[in-house]
Amino acid sequence: MNPTPSSRQHDQDQLLLQSLHSLFGDLGAPALAVLRQELQWVEVAGGQALMHQGEPGDAMFISVSGRLRAYVADDNGGQRMVREMSRGKVIGEMSLFTDEPRSATVVAIRDSVLVRLDKPAFHRLLAASPQVSLALTRQIIHRLQGEQTRSALASPVTIGLLPISDGVDAAQLARQLAAELQRLGRVRVVDAATVDTELAQPGLAETDVADVDVNRRIALLLDHIEAQNDYVLLVGDSEPTPWTQRCSRHCDELLLLADASQPPALHRIETECLMLRPPRTEAAEILLLLH
Protein backbone atom coordinates (compact mmCIF):
# COMPACT_ATOMS: atom_id res chain seq x y z
CA MET A 1 0.00 0.00 0.00
CA ASN A 2 1.35 3.42 -0.93
CA PRO A 3 1.93 5.84 1.95
CA THR A 4 -0.53 8.71 2.16
CA PRO A 5 0.57 12.34 1.70
CA SER A 6 -0.07 12.89 5.43
CA SER A 7 2.24 10.00 6.41
CA ARG A 8 4.95 11.28 4.06
CA GLN A 9 4.59 14.74 5.58
CA HIS A 10 4.87 13.23 9.06
CA ASP A 11 8.12 11.45 8.14
CA GLN A 12 9.57 14.64 6.66
CA ASP A 13 8.49 16.68 9.69
CA GLN A 14 10.15 14.20 12.04
CA LEU A 15 13.46 14.45 10.17
CA LEU A 16 13.15 18.23 10.10
CA LEU A 17 12.57 18.28 13.85
CA GLN A 18 15.69 16.17 14.34
CA SER A 19 17.72 18.67 12.31
CA LEU A 20 16.25 21.63 14.20
CA HIS A 21 16.98 19.96 17.53
CA SER A 22 20.60 19.22 16.57
CA LEU A 23 20.96 22.82 15.42
CA PHE A 24 19.15 24.79 18.11
CA GLY A 25 18.89 22.34 20.99
CA ASP A 26 15.72 22.20 23.09
CA LEU A 27 13.80 25.23 21.87
CA GLY A 28 10.52 24.11 23.30
CA ALA A 29 7.22 23.58 21.50
CA PRO A 30 6.15 27.26 21.12
CA ALA A 31 9.42 28.38 19.53
CA LEU A 32 9.55 25.32 17.26
CA ALA A 33 5.99 25.94 16.12
CA VAL A 34 6.87 29.52 15.16
CA LEU A 35 9.97 28.38 13.30
CA ARG A 36 8.29 25.57 11.36
CA GLN A 37 5.52 27.86 10.09
CA GLU A 38 8.08 30.02 8.30
CA LEU A 39 10.13 27.25 6.65
CA GLN A 40 9.85 26.12 3.00
CA TRP A 41 11.20 22.83 1.61
CA VAL A 42 13.89 23.04 -1.09
CA GLU A 43 15.54 20.23 -3.13
CA VAL A 44 18.90 20.82 -4.82
CA ALA A 45 20.36 18.24 -7.21
CA GLY A 46 24.01 17.30 -6.97
CA GLY A 47 26.09 19.80 -8.95
CA GLN A 48 23.55 22.62 -8.70
CA ALA A 49 24.33 25.92 -6.97
CA LEU A 50 22.21 26.93 -4.00
CA MET A 51 23.59 30.49 -4.02
CA HIS A 52 26.33 32.53 -5.73
CA GLN A 53 29.00 34.76 -4.26
CA GLY A 54 28.12 38.45 -4.59
CA GLU A 55 24.36 38.06 -5.04
CA PRO A 56 21.94 39.61 -2.51
CA GLY A 57 21.24 37.51 0.55
CA ASP A 58 17.47 37.02 0.50
CA ALA A 59 17.22 33.85 2.61
CA MET A 60 19.02 31.41 4.86
CA PHE A 61 18.85 27.63 4.66
CA ILE A 62 19.08 24.67 7.02
CA SER A 63 20.41 21.43 5.55
CA VAL A 64 18.18 18.45 6.32
CA SER A 65 20.04 15.89 4.20
CA GLY A 66 22.84 15.69 1.65
CA ARG A 67 26.16 17.51 1.44
CA LEU A 68 27.16 20.94 0.10
CA ARG A 69 30.39 22.91 -0.30
CA ALA A 70 31.12 26.63 -0.14
CA TYR A 71 33.60 28.21 -2.58
CA VAL A 72 35.12 31.70 -2.69
CA ALA A 73 36.74 33.38 -5.69
CA ASP A 74 40.54 33.60 -5.52
CA ASP A 75 42.89 36.19 -7.00
CA ASN A 76 43.56 34.03 -10.07
CA GLY A 77 39.95 33.82 -11.17
CA GLY A 78 39.45 30.34 -9.80
CA GLN A 79 37.47 29.12 -6.81
CA ARG A 80 38.70 27.80 -3.48
CA MET A 81 36.67 25.42 -1.34
CA VAL A 82 36.35 26.79 2.20
CA ARG A 83 33.66 24.78 3.92
CA GLU A 84 31.67 21.57 3.67
CA MET A 85 28.17 21.31 5.11
CA SER A 86 26.01 18.30 5.93
CA ARG A 87 22.83 17.67 7.91
CA GLY A 88 21.84 20.28 10.48
CA LYS A 89 24.05 23.10 9.19
CA VAL A 90 22.92 26.70 8.67
CA ILE A 91 23.78 28.21 5.27
CA GLY A 92 23.61 31.85 4.21
CA GLU A 93 22.60 33.31 7.56
CA MET A 94 25.36 35.92 7.74
CA SER A 95 23.89 37.94 4.86
CA LEU A 96 20.61 38.25 6.76
CA PHE A 97 22.38 39.61 9.83
CA THR A 98 24.72 41.99 7.98
CA ASP A 99 22.75 42.88 4.79
CA GLU A 100 25.96 42.16 2.87
CA PRO A 101 26.04 40.17 -0.41
CA ARG A 102 26.68 36.44 -0.33
CA SER A 103 30.27 35.77 0.74
CA ALA A 104 30.53 32.41 -1.06
CA THR A 105 29.05 30.22 -3.77
CA VAL A 106 27.40 27.12 -2.29
CA VAL A 107 27.03 23.99 -4.44
CA ALA A 108 25.37 20.67 -3.62
CA ILE A 109 27.88 17.88 -4.12
CA ARG A 110 25.12 15.31 -3.48
CA ASP A 111 21.38 15.52 -3.95
CA SER A 112 20.35 17.58 -0.93
CA VAL A 113 17.17 18.56 0.90
CA LEU A 114 17.00 21.84 2.82
CA VAL A 115 14.48 24.20 4.36
CA ARG A 116 14.47 27.88 3.40
CA LEU A 117 13.75 30.88 5.60
CA ASP A 118 13.39 34.07 3.56
CA LYS A 119 14.49 37.48 4.80
CA PRO A 120 11.06 38.88 5.80
CA ALA A 121 10.23 35.66 7.64
CA PHE A 122 13.66 35.76 9.30
CA HIS A 123 12.95 39.20 10.76
CA ARG A 124 9.42 38.19 11.79
CA LEU A 125 10.89 35.16 13.54
CA LEU A 126 13.47 37.19 15.43
CA ALA A 127 10.76 39.58 16.60
CA ALA A 128 8.36 36.82 17.60
CA SER A 129 10.81 34.44 19.27
CA PRO A 130 13.86 35.78 21.12
CA GLN A 131 14.72 32.18 21.97
CA VAL A 132 15.17 31.34 18.28
CA SER A 133 17.27 34.46 17.82
CA LEU A 134 19.57 33.53 20.70
CA ALA A 135 19.89 29.93 19.55
CA LEU A 136 20.72 30.99 16.00
CA THR A 137 23.31 33.51 17.16
CA ARG A 138 24.88 30.88 19.41
CA GLN A 139 25.03 28.44 16.49
CA ILE A 140 26.80 30.99 14.31
CA ILE A 141 29.39 31.71 17.00
CA HIS A 142 30.04 28.01 17.57
CA ARG A 143 30.43 27.42 13.84
CA LEU A 144 32.88 30.28 13.41
CA GLN A 145 34.90 29.10 16.40
CA GLY A 146 34.88 25.50 15.20
CA GLU A 147 36.08 26.40 11.72
CA GLN A 148 39.30 27.67 13.26
CA THR A 149 40.20 24.19 14.49
CA ARG A 150 38.67 21.61 12.18
CA SER A 151 39.35 20.53 8.63
CA ALA A 152 37.06 21.94 5.96
CA LEU A 153 36.44 18.46 4.53
CA ALA A 154 34.32 15.83 6.23
CA SER A 155 35.32 12.18 6.05
CA PRO A 156 33.51 10.19 3.35
CA VAL A 157 30.80 8.11 4.95
CA THR A 158 28.59 7.05 2.02
CA ILE A 159 30.29 4.90 -0.60
CA GLY A 160 28.62 3.84 -3.84
CA LEU A 161 29.49 0.52 -5.52
CA LEU A 162 28.67 0.50 -9.23
CA PRO A 163 29.48 -2.45 -11.54
CA ILE A 164 30.93 -1.26 -14.85
CA SER A 165 31.54 -4.74 -16.26
CA ASP A 166 28.88 -7.34 -17.01
CA GLY A 167 28.79 -10.17 -14.49
CA VAL A 168 30.34 -8.28 -11.57
CA ASP A 169 28.60 -9.09 -8.27
CA ALA A 170 28.48 -5.72 -6.50
CA ALA A 171 26.38 -7.10 -3.64
CA GLN A 172 28.97 -9.74 -2.75
CA LEU A 173 31.78 -7.19 -2.78
CA ALA A 174 29.69 -4.88 -0.60
CA ARG A 175 29.30 -7.64 1.99
CA GLN A 176 33.05 -8.28 1.97
CA LEU A 177 33.85 -4.58 2.27
CA ALA A 178 31.31 -4.19 5.08
CA ALA A 179 32.98 -7.00 7.02
CA GLU A 180 36.31 -5.15 6.83
CA LEU A 181 34.84 -1.74 7.65
CA GLN A 182 33.10 -3.12 10.74
CA ARG A 183 36.50 -3.05 12.42
CA LEU A 184 36.38 0.74 12.14
CA GLY A 185 32.77 1.45 13.04
CA ARG A 186 29.10 0.85 12.26
CA VAL A 187 28.34 -0.18 8.67
CA ARG A 188 25.07 -0.47 6.74
CA VAL A 189 24.69 -1.96 3.25
CA VAL A 190 21.79 -0.42 1.30
CA ASP A 191 20.36 -1.58 -2.01
CA ALA A 192 17.09 -0.93 -3.82
CA ALA A 193 15.29 -3.60 -1.80
CA THR A 194 16.42 -1.94 1.44
CA VAL A 195 14.83 1.35 0.39
CA ASP A 196 11.59 -0.35 -0.64
CA THR A 197 11.41 -2.16 2.71
CA GLU A 198 12.29 0.84 4.87
CA LEU A 199 9.71 3.05 3.15
CA ALA A 200 7.13 0.25 2.91
CA GLN A 201 6.58 0.67 -0.82
CA PRO A 202 7.78 -2.02 -3.26
CA GLY A 203 9.45 -0.59 -6.35
CA LEU A 204 9.95 2.87 -4.87
CA ALA A 205 13.74 2.89 -5.35
CA GLU A 206 13.27 2.33 -9.09
CA THR A 207 10.84 5.24 -9.51
CA ASP A 208 11.93 7.72 -12.18
CA VAL A 209 14.45 10.24 -10.84
CA ALA A 210 12.24 13.06 -12.15
CA ASP A 211 9.78 12.38 -9.30
CA VAL A 212 10.66 15.14 -6.81
CA ASP A 213 8.58 13.74 -3.96
CA VAL A 214 10.21 10.31 -4.20
CA ASN A 215 13.66 11.88 -4.46
CA ARG A 216 13.04 13.78 -1.24
CA ARG A 217 11.76 10.72 0.62
CA ILE A 218 14.74 8.61 -0.44
CA ALA A 219 17.21 11.39 0.33
CA LEU A 220 15.80 11.79 3.83
CA LEU A 221 15.91 8.03 4.40
CA LEU A 222 19.53 7.77 3.27
CA ASP A 223 20.49 10.68 5.48
CA HIS A 224 18.74 9.03 8.43
CA ILE A 225 20.68 5.80 7.78
CA GLU A 226 23.91 7.77 7.43
CA ALA A 227 23.31 9.52 10.76
CA GLN A 228 23.11 6.12 12.50
CA ASN A 229 26.25 4.64 10.92
CA ASP A 230 29.90 5.44 10.33
CA TYR A 231 29.84 3.97 6.81
CA VAL A 232 27.00 3.40 4.36
CA LEU A 233 27.52 1.25 1.26
CA LEU A 234 25.06 1.95 -1.59
CA VAL A 235 24.91 -1.03 -3.95
CA GLY A 236 23.92 -0.12 -7.50
CA ASP A 237 22.13 -2.36 -9.98
CA SER A 238 23.88 -3.99 -12.93
CA GLU A 239 22.15 -1.56 -15.31
CA PRO A 240 21.67 2.26 -15.35
CA THR A 241 18.37 2.04 -13.49
CA PRO A 242 16.85 4.88 -11.46
CA TRP A 243 18.31 3.33 -8.30
CA THR A 244 21.78 3.20 -9.87
CA GLN A 245 21.43 6.87 -10.79
CA ARG A 246 20.46 7.66 -7.20
CA CYS A 247 23.49 5.76 -5.89
CA SER A 248 25.80 7.84 -8.09
CA ARG A 249 24.22 11.07 -6.83
CA HIS A 250 24.02 10.31 -3.09
CA CYS A 251 27.55 9.14 -2.33
CA ASP A 252 30.75 10.82 -1.20
CA GLU A 253 32.95 8.25 -2.93
CA LEU A 254 32.31 5.92 -5.88
CA LEU A 255 33.89 2.49 -6.33
CA LEU A 256 33.67 1.49 -10.01
CA LEU A 257 33.84 -2.30 -10.15
CA ALA A 258 35.40 -3.74 -13.30
CA ASP A 259 36.29 -7.30 -14.32
CA ALA A 260 40.02 -7.28 -15.10
CA SER A 261 39.62 -10.20 -17.51
CA GLN A 262 37.28 -8.28 -19.81
CA PRO A 263 38.55 -5.87 -22.50
CA PRO A 264 38.25 -2.18 -21.55
CA ALA A 265 35.00 -0.61 -22.75
CA LEU A 266 32.56 2.01 -21.55
CA HIS A 267 29.71 0.40 -19.66
CA ARG A 268 26.12 1.59 -19.93
CA ILE A 269 26.29 2.83 -16.32
CA GLU A 270 29.22 5.07 -17.25
CA THR A 271 27.56 6.58 -20.32
CA GLU A 272 24.04 6.95 -18.88
CA CYS A 273 24.79 7.78 -15.22
CA LEU A 274 28.33 8.93 -14.55
CA MET A 275 29.05 10.95 -17.70
CA LEU A 276 25.81 12.91 -17.30
CA ARG A 277 26.49 14.01 -13.72
CA PRO A 278 27.33 17.69 -13.22
CA PRO A 279 31.11 18.11 -12.69
CA ARG A 280 30.69 19.72 -9.30
CA THR A 281 29.26 16.63 -7.65
CA GLU A 282 32.95 15.95 -6.94
CA ALA A 283 32.48 12.45 -5.53
CA ALA A 284 35.85 10.71 -5.81
CA GLU A 285 35.76 7.90 -8.40
CA ILE A 286 38.01 4.89 -7.74
CA LEU A 287 38.40 2.14 -10.33
CA LEU A 288 38.58 -1.29 -8.69
CA LEU A 289 39.82 -4.06 -10.99
CA LEU A 290 38.56 -7.47 -9.87
CA HIS A 291 40.68 -10.52 -10.70
C-alpha positions, 0 to 999 in steps of 0.5 A, a space after each residue: 500500500 502506498 503511503 498517504 501524503 499525510 504520512 509522508 509529511 509526518 516522516 519529513 516533519 520528524 526528520 526536520 525536527 531532528 535537524 532543528 533539535 541538533 541545530 538549536 537544541 531544546 527550543 521548546 514547542 512554542 518556539 519550534 511551532 513559530 519556526 516551522 511555520 516560516 520554513 519552506 522545503 527546497 531540493 537541490 540536485 548534486 552539482 547545482 548551486 544553491 547560491 552565488 557569491 556576490 548576489 543579494 542575501 534574500 534567505 538562509 537555509 538549514 540542511 536536512 540531508 545531503 552535502 554541500 560545499 562553499 567556494 570563494 573566488 581567488 585572486 587568479 579567477 578560480 574558486 577555493 573550497 572553504 567549507 563543507 556542510 552536511 545535515 543540520 548546518 545553517 547556510 547563508 545566515 550571515 547575509 541576513 544579519 549583515 545585509 551584505 552580499 553572499 560571501 561564497 558560492 554554495 554547491 550541492 555535491 550530493 542531492 540535498 534537501 533543505 528548508 528555506 527561511 526568507 528574509 522577511 520571515 527571518 525578521 518576523 521570527 526574530 521579533 516573535 521568538 527571542 529564543 530562536 534568535 539567541 539559539 541561531 546567534 549561538 550556532 553561528 558563533 560556535 560554527 565560526 569558532 569551530 572552523 578555526 580548528 577543524 578541517 574543511 572536509 568531512 570524512 567520506 561516509 557514504 560509498 557507492 558501488 557501481 558495476 561497470 563490467 557485465 557479471 560483476 557481483 556488487 552485492 557480494 563485494 559490498 558484503 566483503 567490504 562491510 565485514 572489513 569496515 566493521 573493524 572501524 565502526 558501524 556499517 550499513 549496506 543499502 540496495 534498492 530492496 532496502 529502500 523499498 522495505 524501509 519506506 514500505 513501498 515495493 518498487 519505490 527505489 526504481 521510480 523515475 528520478 524526475 519524481 521530486 517527492 520520491 527523491 526527497 523521501 529517499 534522500 531523507 531516508 539515506 540521510 537518516 541511515 547515514 546519521 546512524 552509521 559510520 559507513 553506508 555502502 550503496 549497492 547499485 544495480 547492474 544496469 543504469 536504473 533509477 536506483 543506480 542513478 540515485 546511488 551515483 548522486 548520493 555518495 561521497 565516494 564511488 567504487 567502479 567495479 570492473 572485471 580485469 579479464 574483460 577488455 576495456 570498454 565504456 559500460 552503460 552505467 558510465 555513459 548513462 549515469 556517470 558521464 551525465 552528472 554535473 562536474 561539481 558533484 565531486 564524488 571521488 571515483 576509484 576504479 577497482 579491478 577485480 581478478 
